């Protein structure tokens, strides 16, 4: 059905929908008394229908109700769609044919802040016409004049930093240079693109310029078409190569950035200008020009870091020359954001990032301080990664899980480190054949040799002695599968129920239904090193609400034997490349994890500890643990011990 009301009436109804009205304090009186006229006026202000109210201008001339509705909307300006509660204060003061009534206006400003004040409605009685409202802009606010508008201005809050354990900001202002091109200066676009690609390659930066021709074609002649923003040190390396190129333009500025591009990138996230999607999702709290978090801790703790903007209500008044000036009427102070403090250590994180830098396959490295469980590094590659697999990955642990099974077997006294345990080429359980990597056969050797050489069939043979219950108990003692609260999403592992003999056999050496994350396996290494499980600690402030309780002390004899076996992995087993790394002796366990029976690809693992630092490295489709993970550990520890 068509709305046949005139446009001003439709605008009035739209205004009315955004307001609420409470009218109180009106005493019973004659039908044409000033009290009832004020009541009708306030109700009409709310509904957008003032047809029952008569109006005169300040000079005594008549003015239509529709004109008053339009002026109310115009004067309200930026507040036109905000909630407004109108009430009377006391009774009107009447002197002959003149009356005045005090009213109270209660606005709810954008963001929820209240703004309240009183105003005066003047009335005049005109013979047979009864009481009329004297219309004037001051009814909306005492300082308003014709042509003015109420404006709302946001007062930005200061975004707080993410800090390390000492309170030092991790993300700080750093110089950057945006490299761009402008159509008016380009002489040969194909050659320009080729030269730029060569320059970017020198600093290992990949820039997609596949649609550059279309961007240039659709841009204005003098447009700045940005290609990439580089940190000042990276830009300086190619400055002389890119500045002379016909068509290049540059913009220098400062941005809040981590120490390096890759530095804990997936964990930290970024803080950038609000996108249209950000604003549409939170129109009451985010506006154009705001800096908001995208991904990682910056997004998870965005309200904490961003704080709450203040709001200022002004009279926006246009001068004769067209300029608009603001006169402030009311304001609330912004509440600056609060820092988020984490345990990441700059030196350890930098070493971890550098260790993954040359690895082309997706990879992760987590480092934990043994003494207190503090997470020192969360690295993902290549280039810092976009998904935080280091904390949230769910992949099979491969033979690194033999650390868990070995602890279970030793603590249950099923074996000792010197017990002779056969390591045949294959082992069959209920018709399923298990084999060793590379078809290795050790024969009848002591258990510590089976562990150091990572014999799968030896653990398959011991699986019945461990049992499903023993597997569960050992995993729980080392924190796997427990409920963790790090203040950020993290996967503590899911251990196979080992409900069948074949699944138990597979689970004993890290295959089957068991899944873990790098942080979970770094925690296993830390637990063995300290002799007790402590949940990894990442967020210091705000502290997690429900961190897991410390575990009971590990069986001392079993833990000591396991440490000795983990050392043998390095001195004479599958991790001998780590024998000569800088620093204290390294203890650990390699792992080769199959994740798809149809594929030959395997994930490469190494977990271990050196001194007070425990760690886990996982390279997706990296092959055997000694092939990809061990070299990364070597690079990491050598950098850490410089």
TIKE-573549 format. One line per 3 residues: their letters; for each residue x, z, y of C-alpha. Coordinates in steps of 0.5 Angstrom, whole numbers, padded with zeros to 4 digits. Layout:
// residues N
a> X Z Y  ...
This chain:
// residues 642
xxx> 0000 0000 0000  0003 -0002 0007  0004 0004 0012
xxx> 0001 0001 0018  0003 0007 0023  0007 0005 0028
xxx> 0015 0005 0028  0016 0011 0032  0011 0015 0027
xxx> 0014 0013 0021  0021 0016 0024  0017 0022 0026
xxx> 0015 0023 0019  0022 0022 0016  0025 0027 0021
xxx> 0019 0032 0019  0021 0031 0011  0028 0034 0013
xxx> 0025 0040 0016  0022 0047 0015  0018 0051 0019
xxx> 0016 0058 0019  0011 0060 0025  0010 0068 0026
xxx> 0008 0073 0031  0002 0069 0034  -0004 0074 0036
xxx> -0011 0072 0035  -0013 0069 0042  -0018 0064 0044
xxx> -0018 0057 0041  -0014 0054 0048  -0010 0060 0049
xxx> -0002 0058 0050  -0001 0062 0043  -0004 0057 0039
xxx> -0001 0051 0043  0006 0053 0041  0004 0054 0034
xxx> 0001 0047 0034  0007 0045 0037  0012 0048 0032
xxx> 0008 0045 0027  0008 0038 0029  0015 0039 0031
xxx> 0016 0040 0023  0011 0035 0021  0013 0029 0026
xxx> 0005 0029 0028  0004 0032 0035  -0003 0029 0036
xxx> -0006 0035 0037  -0001 0037 0043  -0002 0035 0050
xxx> 0005 0034 0054  0007 0034 0061  0014 0032 0064
xxx> 0017 0037 0068  0015 0033 0074  0007 0034 0072
xxx> 0007 0027 0069  0004 0026 0063  0008 0024 0057
xxx> 0005 0021 0050  0006 0025 0043  0010 0020 0040
xxx> 0015 0019 0046  0016 0027 0045  0017 0026 0037
xxx> 0022 0020 0039  0026 0025 0044  0026 0030 0039
xxx> 0029 0026 0034  0034 0023 0039  0036 0030 0041
xxx> 0037 0033 0035  0043 0027 0033  0047 0029 0027
xxx> 0042 0035 0026  0036 0030 0025  0036 0031 0017
xxx> 0039 0038 0017  0034 0044 0015  0031 0047 0021
xxx> 0026 0053 0021  0022 0055 0027  0019 0061 0029
xxx> 0016 0065 0035  0019 0071 0038  0014 0076 0041
xxx> 0008 0073 0045  0008 0068 0051  0008 0071 0058
xxx> 0003 0068 0062  0002 0068 0069  -0005 0065 0071
xxx> -0004 0058 0069  0003 0058 0067  0006 0061 0061
xxx> 0013 0061 0057  0014 0063 0050  0021 0064 0046
xxx> 0022 0061 0040  0028 0061 0035  0031 0056 0032
xxx> 0035 0057 0025  0039 0051 0023  0043 0050 0016
xxx> 0049 0046 0018  0052 0041 0014  0056 0045 0009
xxx> 0051 0051 0009  0053 0054 0015  0047 0057 0019
xxx> 0047 0057 0027  0041 0060 0030  0039 0061 0038
xxx> 0033 0062 0042  0030 0057 0047  0024 0057 0051
xxx> 0018 0053 0051  0014 0053 0058  0007 0051 0058
xxx> 0002 0049 0064  -0006 0050 0064  -0009 0044 0067
xxx> -0017 0045 0068  -0021 0041 0062  -0015 0039 0059
xxx> -0013 0046 0057  -0006 0048 0056  0000 0043 0055
xxx> 0007 0044 0053  0012 0042 0059  0016 0037 0055
xxx> 0024 0038 0057  0030 0037 0053  0032 0044 0054
xxx> 0027 0046 0049  0031 0043 0043  0037 0047 0046
xxx> 0038 0050 0053  0044 0046 0055  0041 0039 0053
xxx> 0039 0034 0058  0036 0027 0057  0040 0022 0054
xxx> 0044 0028 0050  0045 0029 0043  0047 0034 0038
xxx> 0053 0032 0035  0057 0035 0029  0064 0035 0028
xxx> 0068 0038 0022  0074 0042 0023  0079 0040 0018
xxx> 0082 0046 0013  0089 0046 0011  0091 0044 0004
xxx> 0095 0049 0000  0101 0047 -0004  0102 0048 -0012
xxx> 0108 0053 -0012  0113 0054 -0017  0113 0062 -0020
xxx> 0118 0064 -0014  0113 0061 -0009  0116 0055 -0007
xxx> 0112 0049 -0006  0113 0044 -0011  0109 0038 -0007
xxx> 0112 0038 0000  0112 0033 0006  0117 0027 0004
xxx> 0118 0020 0007  0115 0014 0004  0115 0007 0006
xxx> 0110 0002 0005  0112 -0005 0003  0107 -0010 0005
xxx> 0106 -0018 0007  0103 -0021 0013  0100 -0028 0012
xxx> 0102 -0030 0019  0109 -0029 0018  0109 -0032 0011
xxx> 0113 -0039 0010  0113 -0040 0002  0109 -0035 -0002
xxx> 0111 -0037 -0009  0118 -0036 -0007  0117 -0029 -0003
xxx> 0113 -0026 -0009  0119 -0028 -0014  0124 -0025 -0009
xxx> 0120 -0019 -0008  0119 -0018 -0016  0127 -0018 -0017
xxx> 0128 -0013 -0011  0122 -0008 -0014  0126 -0009 -0021
xxx> 0132 -0007 -0019  0129 0000 -0018  0124 0000 -0024
xxx> 0118 -0001 -0020  0113 -0006 -0023  0108 -0009 -0018
xxx> 0102 -0013 -0020  0102 -0019 -0015  0098 -0024 -0020
xxx> 0092 -0024 -0015  0097 -0024 -0008  0095 -0031 -0007
xxx> 0088 -0030 -0006  0089 -0023 -0002  0093 -0027 0003
xxx> 0088 -0033 0003  0082 -0028 0004  0086 -0024 0010
xxx> 0086 -0025 0017  0093 -0028 0020  0095 -0021 0022
xxx> 0093 -0017 0017  0098 -0012 0013  0097 -0013 0006
xxx> 0100 -0007 0002  0104 -0008 -0004  0107 -0001 -0006
xxx> 0109 0005 -0003  0116 0007 -0004  0120 0014 -0003
xxx> 0125 0013 0002  0131 0014 -0003  0128 0008 -0007
xxx> 0126 0004 -0001  0133 0005 0002  0136 0002 -0005
xxx> 0133 -0005 -0004  0132 -0005 0004  0137 -0010 0005
xxx> 0134 -0015 0000  0127 -0014 0002  0127 -0014 0010
xxx> 0130 -0021 0011  0124 -0024 0007  0119 -0028 0011
xxx> 0113 -0025 0011  0115 -0018 0010  0112 -0012 0014
xxx> 0113 -0005 0013  0110 0002 0015  0113 0009 0015
xxx> 0110 0015 0014  0110 0022 0011  0106 0024 0005
xxx> 0106 0030 0000  0109 0029 -0006  0113 0032 -0012
xxx> 0121 0032 -0012  0120 0025 -0016  0115 0020 -0018
xxx> 0115 0022 -0025  0115 0030 -0024  0110 0033 -0028
xxx> 0106 0027 -0026  0100 0028 -0031  0100 0035 -0030
xxx> 0100 0036 -0023  0096 0030 -0021  0096 0027 -0014
xxx> 0093 0029 -0007  0090 0023 -0003  0085 0020 0002
xxx> 0078 0021 0000  0075 0015 -0003  0068 0013 -0003
xxx> 0067 0015 -0010  0069 0022 -0008  0065 0022 -0001
xxx> 0059 0020 -0005  0059 0025 -0010  0060 0031 -0005
xxx> 0057 0029 0001  0056 0036 0004  0064 0038 0003
xxx> 0068 0032 0003  0068 0027 0009  0072 0021 0011
xxx> 0079 0023 0012  0079 0029 0008  0085 0029 0003
xxx> 0082 0031 -0004  0086 0032 -0011  0086 0026 -0016
xxx> 0087 0028 -0024  0091 0034 -0026  0092 0041 -0023
xxx> 0090 0037 -0016  0083 0035 -0018  0082 0041 -0023
xxx> 0083 0046 -0017  0081 0042 -0011  0076 0047 -0008
xxx> 0081 0052 -0008  0087 0048 -0005  0083 0044 0000
xxx> 0079 0050 0003  0073 0050 0007  0072 0046 0013
xxx> 0070 0049 0019  0064 0046 0023  0063 0045 0031
xxx> 0056 0043 0034  0057 0040 0041  0053 0036 0046
xxx> 0055 0029 0046  0054 0026 0053  0055 0019 0055
xxx> 0058 0018 0062  0056 0012 0066  0063 0008 0064
xxx> 0060 0009 0057  0065 0014 0055  0062 0020 0051
xxx> 0065 0027 0052  0063 0033 0047  0061 0040 0050
xxx> 0062 0045 0044  0056 0050 0043  0058 0053 0036
xxx> 0063 0053 0031  0065 0056 0025  0073 0057 0023
xxx> 0076 0053 0017  0078 0057 0011  0085 0054 0009
xxx> 0086 0053 0002  0090 0058 -0003  0096 0056 -0006
xxx> 0096 0055 -0014  0102 0058 -0017  0105 0055 -0024
xxx> 0111 0057 -0028  0114 0050 -0028  0121 0050 -0027
xxx> 0124 0044 -0022  0131 0044 -0026  0128 0044 -0033
xxx> 0122 0039 -0031  0127 0034 -0028  0131 0034 -0034
xxx> 0125 0033 -0039  0123 0027 -0034  0130 0024 -0034
xxx> 0130 0025 -0042  0124 0021 -0043  0125 0016 -0037
xxx> 0128 0010 -0042  0123 0011 -0047  0119 0005 -0047
xxx> 0113 0008 -0052  0109 0014 -0050  0112 0020 -0050
xxx> 0112 0028 -0049  0116 0033 -0048  0114 0041 -0047
xxx> 0119 0046 -0046  0117 0054 -0046  0121 0060 -0044
xxx> 0122 0064 -0051  0122 0071 -0047  0115 0071 -0044
xxx> 0112 0064 -0046  0112 0061 -0039  0112 0053 -0039
xxx> 0118 0050 -0036  0116 0043 -0037  0111 0038 -0038
xxx> 0113 0031 -0038  0110 0025 -0041  0113 0018 -0041
xxx> 0113 0013 -0039  0114 0014 -0031  0110 0021 -0032
xxx> 0104 0018 -0035  0097 0018 -0033  0094 0022 -0039
xxx> 0097 0029 -0040  0099 0028 -0048  0104 0034 -0048
xxx> 0098 0039 -0047  0092 0035 -0050  0094 0030 -0055
xxx> 0092 0031 -0062  0096 0028 -0067  0099 0030 -0074
xxx> 0105 0034 -0073  0109 0031 -0079  0115 0035 -0082
xxx> 0115 0039 -0076  0109 0043 -0079  0114 0045 -0085
xxx> 0116 0050 -0080  0109 0053 -0081  0109 0052 -0088
xxx> 0116 0055 -0090  0114 0061 -0086  0108 0062 -0090
xxx> 0112 0061 -0096  0117 0066 -0094  0113 0071 -0092
xxx> 0108 0071 -0098  0115 0072 -0102  0113 0065 -0106
xxx> 0120 0063 -0105  0127 0065 -0101  0131 0061 -0098
xxx> 0136 0060 -0104  0130 0059 -0109  0131 0053 -0113
xxx> 0126 0048 -0111  0126 0041 -0114  0126 0035 -0109
xxx> 0124 0029 -0114  0123 0022 -0111  0115 0022 -0112
xxx> 0110 0028 -0113  0103 0026 -0116  0097 0031 -0114
xxx> 0090 0029 -0117  0092 0022 -0118  0095 0021 -0111
xxx> 0102 0020 -0110  0107 0023 -0105  0114 0021 -0103
xxx> 0120 0022 -0099  0122 0018 -0093  0126 0013 -0095
xxx> 0125 0014 -0102  0130 0020 -0102  0131 0024 -0108
xxx> 0135 0031 -0108  0134 0034 -0115  0134 0041 -0116
xxx> 0137 0044 -0110  0136 0051 -0106  0130 0051 -0101
xxx> 0134 0051 -0095  0137 0045 -0097  0130 0042 -0098
xxx> 0128 0044 -0091  0134 0042 -0088  0133 0035 -0091
xxx> 0126 0035 -0090  0124 0034 -0097  0116 0032 -0097
xxx> 0116 0033 -0105  0119 0040 -0105  0113 0042 -0101
xxx> 0108 0039 -0105  0110 0042 -0111  0110 0049 -0107
xxx> 0103 0048 -0104  0099 0052 -0110  0104 0058 -0108
xxx> 0102 0057 -0101  0095 0056 -0102  0089 0054 -0097
xxx> 0089 0062 -0095  0097 0062 -0094  0097 0056 -0090
xxx> 0091 0059 -0085  0095 0065 -0084  0101 0062 -0083
xxx> 0098 0058 -0078  0095 0063 -0074  0101 0068 -0074
xxx> 0104 0062 -0070  0098 0061 -0066  0096 0054 -0068
xxx> 0088 0053 -0068  0087 0060 -0064  0083 0060 -0057
xxx> 0088 0059 -0051  0086 0059 -0044  0092 0056 -0040
xxx> 0088 0055 -0034  0088 0048 -0035  0086 0044 -0041
xxx> 0091 0045 -0047  0090 0043 -0055  0092 0049 -0059
xxx> 0092 0045 -0066  0087 0044 -0071  0089 0046 -0078
xxx> 0087 0043 -0084  0082 0047 -0089  0086 0044 -0095
xxx> 0080 0045 -0099  0082 0040 -0104  0089 0040 -0108
xxx> 0091 0033 -0105  0089 0036 -0098  0093 0042 -0099
xxx> 0099 0038 -0101  0098 0033 -0095  0097 0039 -0090
xxx> 0103 0043 -0093  0108 0038 -0090  0104 0036 -0084
xxx> 0099 0030 -0086  0092 0030 -0088  0087 0033 -0083
xxx> 0092 0038 -0079  0093 0036 -0071  0097 0039 -0066
xxx> 0099 0038 -0059  0107 0038 -0056  0105 0044 -0053
xxx> 0102 0047 -0059  0109 0046 -0063  0113 0048 -0057
xxx> 0109 0055 -0058  0111 0055 -0066  0118 0054 -0064
xxx> 0118 0059 -0059  0114 0064 -0063  0119 0063 -0069
xxx> 0125 0065 -0064  0122 0071 -0061  0119 0073 -0067
xxx> 0112 0074 -0065  0106 0069 -0062  0105 0069 -0054
xxx> 0100 0064 -0052  0104 0059 -0047  0103 0061 -0040
xxx> 0102 0056 -0034  0098 0058 -0029  0100 0064 -0025
xxx> 0095 0064 -0020  0089 0064 -0021  0091 0067 -0027
xxx> 0087 0065 -0033  0081 0069 -0035  0081 0070 -0042
xxx> 0089 0068 -0045  0090 0069 -0052  0092 0076 -0054
xxx> 0099 0077 -0057  0100 0076 -0064  0103 0081 -0069
xxx> 0110 0081 -0070  0112 0076 -0075  0115 0078 -0082
xxx> 0122 0080 -0080  0125 0077 -0086  0122 0071 -0087
xxx> 0123 0069 -0079  0130 0071 -0080  0131 0066 -0086
xxx> 0127 0061 -0082  0131 0061 -0076  0137 0060 -0081
xxx> 0134 0054 -0084  0132 0051 -0077  0140 0052 -0075
xxx> 0142 0048 -0082  0137 0042 -0080  0142 0041 -0074
xxx> 0149 0043 -0078  0147 0039 -0084  0140 0036 -0084
xxx> 0136 0031 -0081  0138 0033 -0074  0146 0033 -0074
xxx> 0146 0029 -0067  0145 0035 -0064  0151 0039 -0066
xxx> 0155 0038 -0060  0150 0038 -0055  0152 0043 -0049
xxx> 0150 0050 -0049  0148 0055 -0054  0147 0053 -0062
xxx> 0140 0049 -0063  0135 0051 -0068  0130 0046 -0070
xxx> 0126 0041 -0074  0125 0034 -0075  0118 0030 -0076
xxx> 0116 0024 -0078  0108 0023 -0078  0104 0018 -0081
xxx> 0097 0017 -0077  0094 0011 -0080  0095 0009 -0088
xxx> 0094 0002 -0086  0100 0002 -0081  0107 0003 -0082
xxx> 0108 0006 -0075  0110 0013 -0075  0110 0018 -0069
xxx> 0117 0021 -0068  0118 0029 -0067  0123 0034 -0066
xxx> 0121 0042 -0065  0126 0047 -0064  0130 0052 -0059
xxx> 0136 0053 -0055  0138 0060 -0052  0131 0062 -0048
xxx> 0128 0055 -0048  0124 0052 -0054  0121 0045 -0054
xxx> 0118 0040 -0057  0118 0032 -0057  0114 0027 -0059
xxx> 0114 0020 -0059  0108 0015 -0061  0110 0010 -0066
xxx> 0117 0012 -0065  0119 0012 -0072  0123 0018 -0076
xxx> 0124 0024 -0072  0132 0023 -0072  0131 0016 -0069
xxx> 0127 0017 -0063  0126 0025 -0062  0133 0027 -0063
xxx> 0136 0023 -0058  0131 0025 -0053  0133 0032 -0054
xxx> 0140 0031 -0054  0139 0028 -0047  0135 0034 -0045
xxx> 0139 0039 -0047  0145 0036 -0044  0142 0035 -0037
xxx> 0139 0042 -0037  0146 0045 -0039  0150 0041 -0034
